[in-house]
Amino acid sequence: MPERNYRLLLLDLDGTIIGREELVSPRVAQAVGRAARVLEISIATGREQADARRFALELGLTAPQVCDNGAMVFDPTTGRDVSSDPLGEERSKRVFSRLRELHLAFIGTYPGGRALDLDGTADEVTRISALDIDEGQADELVASYEGLPDLQVGKVFLPYNDMWAVDFTAAGVDKGSAAVKLAELAGVAPSQLIAVGDSYNDLPMFRACGLRVAMEQAPDKLKALADFVAPSVEEDGLAVAIDDFVLPRLRG
């Protein structure tokens, strides 16, 4: 594989940085620290801003971070959003109404908070997630929105409870679009980005980046795009990926 001047490392959160216990292991924290000496590092997660910021600060990351499955990029030191792609009032109300009809648990998120209803926040919501459903329900929900041009819909595994979520963002908004945005902010090409992930919502990020690492528990679709498959999150696979695969490929 040809050597490139890689500049940014994008890390999924659940199943990559943290496992079921939602803790960063000392080995992973140390490896991320080593990588941070030579790369800018951004967490790219489907979770809301507060969670992404908490783990970014724990790891000492100062580059822009990604939350809401790519719908928001923010500064972890100040908490201020760098950019956001809201769903808009009409789409937010439409998705909320449908999830209520299906009696599914869900949340909406927006810069600085979360919403269980849309009073006063409908035009700010960046991501809506149906939560804690089985994979069959998730597949059915995604399929029911196939072909709609104004929504991006995808499923994601929730390792903390072995259930699934379905995320709704504006069309074209995902971890891949966020990766391109981070590259633009850094003044580099997307081919100079490295992505590490473990679930279906990491597929757009893998397609956008120049080097890709999948975790062992990732679906086959993600592994098929990977340049390296790391051990599972329970085995500190991210640390292995950084030390054995990523760092050796960086120019000195």
C-alpha positions, 0 to 999 in steps of 0.5 A: 500500500502506498504511503500517504501523508495522513493527517486526521484520524476519525474514531467511532465511539461505541464499539471502537473507543468504548465497549459495553461498560462505556469506559476508555481502557488505559491501553486505548487512552495511551495509544490515542495519546501517541497518535495525537502527537502526529495526527489530529483526532476526531471522534465521529459518533451517532451520539449527542454532543454531550457524550462526544464532548465528554470522551473527547475531553477525557482523551485530551482531544482539541480538534473539531469533533463529530456527533449526531451521526455527522449532522454536527461538528463542534469545538470540544474545548468550548462546546460551540458548534462549528457547523450543523445540518438541521433536519428542518421543522417539516422533516422533524415533525414528520419523523417524530409523528411516525415514530409515535405512531409505531410506539417506538422510543426515540430522541431528537438532538440539537446543538446543546441538548436533546428533545422528546417533543418539538416545542420550540426546537423543531427547526434546530433538530439535527438528528432523530433516533429510534432507540432500543429495537431489535435488528428486524425492527430496525431493518423494517424501519429503514426499508420503510423510508427507502427512496425518500429523497430528503432523509438519510436513514441508517441503522446502528448497533448499540453495544451497551444493550445489544439492541439497535437504533435507527438514525434520521438526518437530512439527506446527504448528512452522515459520517462521510459528509462530516469527514469531508467537512473535517478535511476542508476545515484542516485544508487536506484531502479526504484521502489523507483521513484515517477512519476506524469504526465498527457499525453500519453508520461507519460505511459512509465514513469508510467510503470518504477516507483514505485508510480504513480500520474495522473492528473485529465485531464489525459487519462484513460490509464494513470489513470488506472496505477495510485495509485492516481488521483490528481485534474487538473493542473488548481486546483493546482493538483500537490500541492494536490498530493504532500501534500496529497499523496506523502509526507505522504508515505515517511519515516521520 
